[in-house]
């Protein structure tokens, strides 16, 4: 492989959501740097460059009948029934055993390096011990070194599932003990350190490489123009909140709701992006619902329309929303948790609330609205840290260190 750039295959369960977007930014960064980069997803919903869907075999009529009678089952059904015993069927959890043979896939065979991302309920952990090629695993949450849960917060909120958590964590450890050429990348120093201290991944080499965003899209724009385009008023202070689902408790929308009625800054409106329900009494006068936005250019307009972007997450890795907001020059208010505290510098590009509670967050928002931040400097600093060129360079150096180039 001397003198050649490696063929990189990214594997992610879906092509939407925070981890998928981070993965896609890395994919595009590598393509822009001249790498041959491809993506393999279990579920593909968009027509994107270099993104391929894993074609699962279709179930015949006989199999469906036997499955209905529970004479045959697959891993997904068995995992589902485990949760059903404890009355939980909607919780987002992942198991290490799946029914998908990735080793025999043509894209896996042709790749020089496999870069795993968010692979819950897609990649079977036996893949890690059987694959002979170098594997880089960019961990977007805690699930790779935990059991079924993706964050400690989820585990604390679902103590009835702790027995399954411990059982699955032990099973993962058995597979990982036989993994040969595995390297771990954490987008934040926070999750990198947690992984290094973990039983299952602690023995592998670790690197911290921040996510990237497309700074050609996420940049400063005329605020009034953006507000008019989104139907937002031009005579109010706008506070923006973004989450894929408002129902995800860890993202802190409930915390935000407790502060909305109490904010003392006059003429303030909360713009909310994401799926989920909003109390009618707040929706009528305090909240402007923007709905779910998947288009990056529309999201860039939303950040530019806002005076502040707020992220009351109770636990998080390195949220794309913070990177995107900063790259648009919009200051950020959040809690001093996870990777958020690595991106937000109080007084320079936003504020970090002193304590994780609604009162402290409310104070952070009110203070943030009174500070005159240099949006130009916020944008400049973020563009220098989170651009495609820097991301591809860091990954290129990593790939070079683990493969014979």
C-alpha positions in Angstrom: 0.0 0.0 0.0 3.1 2.3 0.0 2.3 5.5 -1.8 -1.4 4.8 -1.9 -4.2 6.2 0.2 -6.3 3.5 1.9 -9.9 2.7 1.0 -12.0 3.6 4.0 -15.4 2.1 4.8 -17.5 3.8 7.4 -20.2 1.7 9.0 -23.2 3.2 10.8 -26.7 1.8 11.5 -28.6 4.7 10.0 -27.9 7.7 7.8 -29.8 10.2 10.0 -29.3 11.6 13.5 -26.4 13.1 15.4 -23.9 10.3 15.1 -24.8 9.7 11.4 -24.3 13.4 10.6 -20.9 13.4 12.4 -20.0 10.3 10.4 -21.1 11.9 7.1 -19.0 15.0 7.8 -16.0 12.8 8.3 -16.8 10.9 5.1 -17.1 14.1 3.1 -13.9 15.5 4.7 -12.0 12.4 3.5 -13.5 12.6 0.0 -12.5 16.2 -0.2 -8.9 15.2 0.8 -8.7 12.7 -2.0 -9.5 9.5 -0.1 -11.7 6.7 -1.4 -14.3 6.8 1.3 -17.6 4.9 1.4 -20.5 4.4 3.9 -22.5 1.3 4.7 -25.8 1.7 6.5 -28.4 -0.8 7.6 -31.2 1.7 6.9 -30.7 4.3 4.2 -33.2 7.1 3.9 -31.4 9.6 1.7 -29.6 9.7 -1.6 -26.1 10.7 -0.5 -22.7 10.4 -2.2 -20.9 7.2 -1.4 -23.6 5.9 1.0 -24.8 2.3 0.5 -27.5 0.3 2.1 -26.9 -3.2 3.5 -29.4 -5.4 1.6 -30.9 -7.9 4.0 -32.3 -11.2 2.7 -36.1 -11.1 2.2 -38.1 -13.5 4.5 -40.1 -16.1 2.6 -43.7 -17.0 3.4 -42.7 -20.2 5.2 -40.2 -18.4 7.4 -42.8 -15.7 8.3 -45.3 -18.4 9.3 -42.7 -20.2 11.5 -41.6 -16.9 13.0 -45.3 -16.1 13.8 -45.5 -19.5 15.6 -42.2 -18.7 17.3 -40.7 -21.9 15.9 -37.8 -19.8 14.6 -36.6 -16.4 15.9 -33.9 -13.9 15.2 -31.7 -11.9 17.5 -33.9 -8.8 17.2 -37.0 -10.8 18.4 -35.1 -12.4 21.3 -33.7 -9.1 22.4 -37.1 -7.5 22.2 -38.6 -10.2 24.4 -35.9 -9.7 27.0 -37.0 -6.0 27.4 -40.7 -7.0 27.3 -40.2 -9.0 30.5 -39.4 -5.8 32.2 -42.2 -3.8 30.6 -39.8 -1.8 28.4 -40.2 -1.7 24.6 -39.6 1.9 23.5 -36.2 2.5 25.3 -33.3 3.0 22.9 -30.9 0.2 23.7 -28.5 -1.9 21.6 -27.5 -5.5 21.8 -24.2 -7.1 20.6 -25.7 -10.0 18.7 -27.4 -9.4 15.3 -28.4 -11.4 12.2 -26.2 -9.4 9.7 -23.1 -11.0 8.1 -20.8 -8.0 7.5 -17.6 -10.1 7.0 -18.9 -11.3 3.6 -20.1 -8.0 2.4 -18.3 -6.7 -0.8 -17.6 -3.3 0.6 -16.0 -4.8 3.7 -13.9 -7.0 1.5 -12.6 -4.2 -0.7 -11.8 -1.8 2.2 -8.3 -1.3 3.7 -9.7 0.2 6.9 -13.0 -0.2 8.6 -14.2 2.8 10.5 -17.1 1.9 12.8 -19.4 4.6 14.2 -22.9 4.2 15.8 -23.5 0.5 15.0 -26.1 -0.5 17.5 -28.2 -3.5 16.5 -26.3 -3.7 13.2 -22.8 -4.9 13.7 -22.5 -8.3 15.5 -19.6 -8.2 18.1 -18.2 -11.4 16.6 -17.2 -9.1 13.7 -14.6 -7.5 15.9 -12.8 -10.7 16.7 -13.1 -12.2 13.2 -12.2 -9.2 11.0 -8.5 -9.3 9.9 -8.4 -5.7 8.7 -7.6 -2.7 10.9 -10.7 -1.3 12.6 -11.1 2.3 13.9 -14.1 2.8 16.1 -15.3 6.4 16.5 -17.5 6.1 19.6 -20.4 8.6 19.6 -21.8 7.5 22.9 -21.0 5.0 25.8 -22.7 1.9 24.3 -19.5 0.4 22.8 -18.1 0.0 26.4 -21.4 -0.4 28.3 -24.0 -3.1 27.9 -27.3 -2.2 26.4 -27.4 1.5 27.4 -26.0 4.4 25.5 -25.5 6.7 28.4 -25.2 6.5 32.2 -28.2 8.7 32.4 -30.3 6.1 30.6 -29.1 3.4 33.0 -29.8 5.4 36.1 -33.3 6.1 34.8 -34.0 2.4 34.1 -32.7 0.5 37.1 -35.0 -2.5 36.4 -32.8 -3.3 33.4 -29.5 -3.4 35.2 -29.3 -7.2 35.2 -29.6 -7.2 31.4 -27.0 -4.4 31.2 -24.5 -6.3 33.3 -25.1 -9.6 31.3 -24.6 -7.9 28.0 -21.6 -5.9 29.1 -19.9 -9.2 30.1 -20.8 -10.8 26.8 -19.3 -7.8 24.9 -16.1 -8.2 27.0 -15.8 -11.8 25.8 -15.9 -10.7 22.1 -13.6 -7.7 22.7 -11.0 -9.8 24.5 -10.3 -11.5 21.1 -10.3 -8.3 19.0 -7.0 -8.0 17.2 -6.5 -4.6 15.5 -8.9 -2.2 17.1 -8.3 1.6 17.7 -10.7 3.8 19.5 -11.4 7.5 18.7 -13.5 9.7 20.9 -14.9 13.0 19.5 -14.5 14.5 23.0 -11.8 14.1 25.6 -14.6 13.3 28.0 -15.7 10.1 26.3 -12.2 9.2 25.3 -11.2 9.2 29.0 -14.3 7.2 30.0 -13.5 4.6 27.4 -9.9 4.4 28.5 -11.0 3.6 32.0 -13.6 1.0 30.9 -13.2 -2.7 31.3 -14.1 -3.6 27.8 -12.1 -1.0 25.7 -9.4 0.2 28.1 -6.7 -2.0 26.6 -6.9 -0.5 23.1 -5.1 2.6 21.8 -7.2 5.7 22.1 -7.2 9.1 20.3 -9.4 12.2 20.7 -10.4 13.7 17.3 -13.2 16.3 17.3 -16.1 16.1 14.8 -16.2 18.5 11.9 -18.9 20.5 10.2 -19.2 22.0 6.7 -18.1 25.5 7.3 -19.2 26.5 3.8 -22.8 26.0 5.1 -22.5 26.7 8.8 -21.2 30.3 8.7 -22.6 33.7 9.6 -25.6 35.0 7.6 -27.7 38.1 7.9 -29.9 37.5 11.0 -32.9 39.5 9.9 -33.0 37.7 6.5 -32.9 34.4 8.3 -35.7 35.3 10.7 -37.9 36.4 7.8 -37.2 33.2 5.9 -38.2 31.1 8.9 -41.2 33.3 9.8 -39.6 34.5 13.1 -40.1 38.0 14.4 -37.3 40.5 13.9 -38.2 42.6 17.1 -37.7 39.9 19.7 -34.7 38.1 21.4 -34.6 34.6 20.0 -33.3 31.6 22.0 -32.9 28.4 20.0 -33.2 24.8 21.2 -32.6 21.8 18.9 -33.0 18.1 19.5 -34.0 15.2 17.2 -36.7 14.3 19.7 -38.1 16.5 22.4 -39.0 13.4 24.3 -35.4 12.3 24.9 -35.1 13.2 28.6 -31.3 13.4 28.5 -31.5 16.3 26.0 -33.0 18.4 28.7 -36.1 19.9 27.1 -38.0 19.4 30.3 -35.4 21.5 32.1 -35.9 24.2 29.5 -39.7 24.1 29.9 -39.3 24.9 33.6 -37.3 28.1 32.8 -39.4 29.5 29.9 -42.2 30.9 32.1 -39.6 32.5 34.5 -37.2 34.2 32.1 -37.2 38.0 33.0 -35.7 39.3 29.7 -38.6 41.0 27.9 -39.6 40.3 24.4 -38.0 36.9 24.4 -39.1 34.0 22.2 -38.0 30.4 22.2 -37.5 28.8 18.8 -37.7 25.0 19.0 -36.5 22.4 16.4 -37.4 18.8 16.8 -40.1 16.2 16.9 -42.3 15.9 20.0 -45.1 17.6 22.0 -45.0 21.1 23.5 -47.5 22.3 26.3 -50.2 24.3 24.6 -50.0 27.1 27.2 -46.4 27.7 26.3 -46.7 27.1 22.5 -49.2 30.0 22.2 -47.0 32.8 23.5 -43.5 31.7 24.4 -42.5 29.1 21.9 -42.2 29.3 18.1 -42.3 25.7 16.7 -39.9 25.2 13.7 -40.6 21.4 13.6 -38.0 18.8 12.5 -35.4 20.2 10.2 -33.1 17.8 8.3 -31.7 20.4 5.7 -28.3 21.8 6.8 -28.9 25.1 5.1 -32.2 25.6 6.9 -30.4 24.8 10.2 -27.7 27.3 9.5 -30.5 29.9 9.1 -32.0 28.9 12.4 -28.7 29.3 14.2 -28.1 32.7 12.6 -31.6 33.8 13.5 -30.9 33.2 17.2 -29.3 35.5 19.8 -28.5 32.4 21.8 -28.4 28.6 21.2 -29.2 26.7 24.4 -28.4 23.0 25.1 -29.6 21.9 28.5 -28.3 18.3 28.0 -27.8 16.4 31.2 -25.2 14.2 29.5 -23.7 14.4 26.0 -20.6 13.6 24.0 -19.7 16.3 21.4 -23.1 17.5 20.1 -23.1 18.6 16.4 -25.6 21.3 17.3 -23.0 23.1 19.5 -20.4 22.9 16.7 -22.9 24.2 14.1 -24.0 27.1 16.3 -20.5 28.2 17.1 -19.5 28.0 13.4 -22.5 30.3 12.7 -21.1 32.7 15.3 -24.0 32.1 17.7 -23.1 31.9 21.4 -24.1 28.8 23.4 -25.4 28.3 26.9 -25.2 24.8 28.4 -24.4 22.7 31.4 -20.8 21.9 32.4 -21.2 18.3 31.3 -19.6 15.8 28.9 -18.0 17.3 25.8 -20.0 20.5 26.0 -17.6 22.0 28.5 -14.7 21.4 26.0 -16.4 23.5 23.4 -18.0 26.4 25.4 -15.7 28.9 27.1 -17.7 31.1 29.4 -17.7 34.7 28.5 -16.0 34.1 25.1 -18.4 32.0 23.0 -21.2 31.4 25.5 -21.8 30.4 29.1 -21.7 27.2 31.2 -24.2 27.0 34.0 -22.6 26.5 37.4 -25.0 23.7 38.5 -27.1 21.2 36.7 -30.6 22.5 37.5 -33.3 24.8 35.9 -32.5 27.8 38.1 -28.8 27.8 37.2 -29.6 27.3 33.5 -32.1 30.2 33.7 -29.5 32.4 35.1 -27.1 31.4 32.3 -29.6 32.3 29.6 -30.5 35.7 31.2 -26.8 36.5 31.6 -26.0 35.4 28.1 -28.6 37.7 26.6 -27.0 40.6 28.4 -23.5 40.0 27.1 -22.3 41.4 23.8 -20.4 38.5 22.3 -18.2 38.9 19.3 -20.0 36.7 16.8 -17.3 37.2 14.3 -14.6 35.8 16.7 -16.9 32.9 17.7 -17.2 32.0 14.1 -13.5 32.4 13.3 -12.4 30.3 16.2 -14.9 27.5 15.5 -14.0 27.4 11.8 -10.4 26.9 12.7 -11.2 24.0 15.1 -13.9 22.1 13.3 -13.3 22.3 9.6 -13.1 19.4 7.2 -9.4 19.9 6.4 -8.3 19.6 10.0 -10.6 16.5 10.6 -9.3 14.7 7.5 -5.7 15.5 8.4 -6.1 14.0 11.9 -7.8 10.8 10.6 -5.2 10.5 7.8 -2.4 10.6 10.3 -4.3 8.0 12.4 -4.9 5.7 9.4 -1.3 6.0 8.4 -0.1 4.9 11.9 -2.1 1.7 11.8 -1.7 0.5 8.2 1.3 0.0 6.0 1.1 2.9 3.6 
